């Protein structure tokens, strides 16, 4: 998927998860178009709520090839306002607004994130979690262990890795350090803002 399309999906992740009902038409269309595999459809449908189903779909899409974004737009027949908004975002040249980094107060930046905050972050990192925890300083061996111990759930693997990082770094495991790693690995800081604020 084009990095620009990936960025648009990431930026509107929470908004999309609150507006779309993916089970009815979106997931079947993406399966029909060979964007999703049968196993991925089952993974999405196994989630308890529509919000979780949408978030799972948004985690999968960026790694489903160059046709994934266009097929996703086509699947939004019943959500024309969402499709138009995403298209407008893609065709708008980046300006000050799209690169604006949320300002976190010092009190937030210096605090150590709680289990709940790390869990919420883990659910938003998707397939890119390994690059984030490696940037935080976790060893490749530790990352491999987290992945193999939780082979059925990337969110559980991510959370385990983030908790290990916090335990090993102690008071240095701050929100500010997390923010640096997220920026270094291509995430928009709004991902962290949604979790912490």
N, C-alpha and C positions, 0 to 999 in steps of 0.2 A: 504494500500500500504506500502511496505517495506520502512523504513526511508531512506535507501540508494537510492532507486529508486526515492523517493520524492525529495531528494537532487539533483539528476542528472537533473530531470526536472526543478527544480528551477534554477539551475546553467545555464542551456542552454535556459531558457525561452525566452529571447529577440532574441537570434539566431534562435530558432525554429519559433518564430512569424514572422520573416522576410523571412523564407524559405518555409514554408508549406502552401499549399492551402487545407484546411481541408474539405471544402464542398463536393468536388468531390467523394473521396473514403474513407477518414479517418473517418469522422463522420458516414456515412452510415454503415461502417464495425463495428464500436464500438456500434452502435445501434443494429445491427444484432447479435452481440455477447453478448447482454444484459449488456453491460457496461454502456451505457447511456440510460436514460429514454426518452420517447417522449417529455416531457416538457423540458428536458435539450437540446435535439436536436433543439427544437424551440427557446430556449434561445440563443443558439450558432448562429443559422441561422438568428436571428433578428438583429445581429450586422452588422454595415454598411460596414466594410472593412474585408478583409481576415485576416489581422493582429489582429483585435479585436476578430474575430471568434476564431483564434488560441489561443489567450490569455485567452479567456473564457473557451475553452476546457482544457487548462492547469490548470486553477483554479479548474475545476471540477474533473479532473482525480484522484488526490491524495485521494479523499474521496470515490472512486468508487470500493473499495474492493481489495483483494489480486491479482486478475487476471488483473487488469486495466493496469499495466505497460506492461505485456507481450502482451496483446491484442493490446495496442498502438503500440508496436514494429511490430506486425504482420500487422497492418494497414498501415505501411510505405513501402509497396511493391514498390511504385513508387519513393520512396525517400531512396534508399538503402544506400546512403552515410550518410544520417542522422541516419538511424538505426545502421549502423556500428559504427558511432561515439559514440552514446549513449551506445551501448554494450561494446565498448572499455572502456568507462568511468566507467561503472559498474564493469568491471573485473579488473580495474587497482587499486592496493592497494593505499590508500590515502598516498600521499607524501607531501613534503613541498609545492608544487605548489597548490594542491587542498585546503590546509588549509590557504593559504596566505591571509592575510587580507589587503584590499586596504588601503593605507595610505592617510588620508585626511589632507590637510593643516589646521593649526590652524584657519586661517581666515574662512574656511568653517565650521569647527567644532563648532565655537562660534556663528555662525550666526543663526538667527531665520528663518526657512523655509518659503518661500512664498506660497500663495494660489496655484499657479501653481505647485510648487514642491510637496505640500501635495496632490494635485489631482493626480499627476503622481504616487506618492507612494501608494495612495489609490487603484489605478487600478492594482497594483502589489501584494497587500497583500492577495487577495483572501479570502478563508474561515477562515484564521488564524487571521483576523484583530482584533477580540475581545481580544485575548490574548495579542496582542501588546498594544492596548489602555489601557487595564487594568494594564499592567506593567508600562505604562506611568503615571498611577495614577488616571485615570478616574474611577468614581464609577460604580459599577455594575448597579445601577439605571440609570445612564446617558447612559451607553452602551445599556441597554434595550430600553430606549427612542429613541436612534438613530436607533436601529434595527426596532422598531415598526413604527417610523415616515417614514422610507424608506424601507418598507418591500419588495418592488419590485426591489430594487437595492442595492446590498451589497456595491458597490463602493460609492454610495451617502451616505450610512450609515457610511462607513469608513471615508469619507472626513469630514462629519459633526462632527464625534468624534475627528478627528485630529485637526480640527479648534477649537473645544471646548477646547481641551488640550492646544493649543497654546494661546488661549484667557485667560485661567485661570492661566497659568504659566508665561505669559509675556516674559521678557527677558531670563528667565530660560528655555524657550521652544526652546532649541538649537538642531542643527543637531547632536551634540555629545550625547545629551540625547536620541534622536531618535535611534541612533546607538546602545546605550546600551540596549534599550528595544528590538530592532530587534535581537541582539545577544542572549539576555536572552530567547527569545521565539523561537529560532532555525532557524532564517533566516540567510542566508549568507549576509555579508555586501555589496556584489556587488549589491544587490537590491537597496540599498541606493545610491551607486555610480552611478548607471544608472539614478537615479532621480536628483541627486544634481550636478554631474560634467558636 
